[in-house]
């Protein structure tokens, strides 16, 4: 299981290298460049729950939102997601 404290403050490409080729990095880049939030619903994602483990398919809802400072400059991205895998399988 991926735990939030394993991800917070780390570059996403370092924290979740298995996302390469799945389109999620590109979505993050787009949100950063355009300053427009993205909401994904019931999206398929392959993740590695722990180092050395095989990839697992999950279904997630998530939001990517730009975070601005007081001057309107982008300081990072807020990411929140919810695993909907069990619901999708039901």
N, C-alpha and C positions, 0 to 999 in steps of 0.2 A: 504494500500500500504506500502510495506517495503521501508524505506528510508535509503540511505547510512549512514547518520550520526547516525542511530540506530545500525549500525553494526561495524563501524570502531573502531579498537582497542579492541574489545571484543572477547573472545574465542567463536568460532563458536558454540560449544555445549551449551553455555549459551545464545548466541544471537538468535539461531535458533533451539531450542530443538525439534521442530516438524520434523526435518530431521532424527531423530533416526529411524533406520530400513529401510531407503531408499537407503543406500549405499554411500551417499555423505561423511559422516565422514570417512568411510573406504578409499575412493578415496583420501581424504586429507592426511590421514596417509601414504598411499602408495607414494604419491608425496614427502612427507617429508622424508620418509625413503630411497627412491630410487634416489631422486634429479632429477627426470624426470617429466617434465610438463605433464599435461593431458588436452586435449581439448574435451569437450563434445558438441555434436550437437543434437539439437532437443530432449532433454532429458526431460522426465516427472518428475515433482517435486510437492509435496504437501506442501504448505506453509500457515501459519496463518498470514494474512495481518496486524492484530493488536491483542493485548491481548484480549482473550475472544471470538474472532471471530471463525467461523468454518474454517476448512482447505479448501483451494482452490487449484484446479489443475492448474498448469502452464506448459508451455513448454519453455525450456531455452537452449541457447547456452552459454558456459562458458569456462574459462581457469583457471586452478590451476597451479601456477608456483612457484618454490622455490626461495626464496630471500637469497642471500649469502652476507656475509660481505667481507671486503678486504682480509681476510685470508681464504676465501672459506668455512667458517662455515655457516650452515643454521641459519638464524635469524628469519625466518617466512615464510609465504606463501602469495603470491599475488593472489587475486581472483577477477576476473571480469566476469560479466555475463550480458546477454541481454535477456529480456523476449520476446519470439517469439510466445506467445500464440495466439494473434490475427491473425498473419500470418498463423499459423498452422490450425486455424479454417476456414480460407477463402477457 
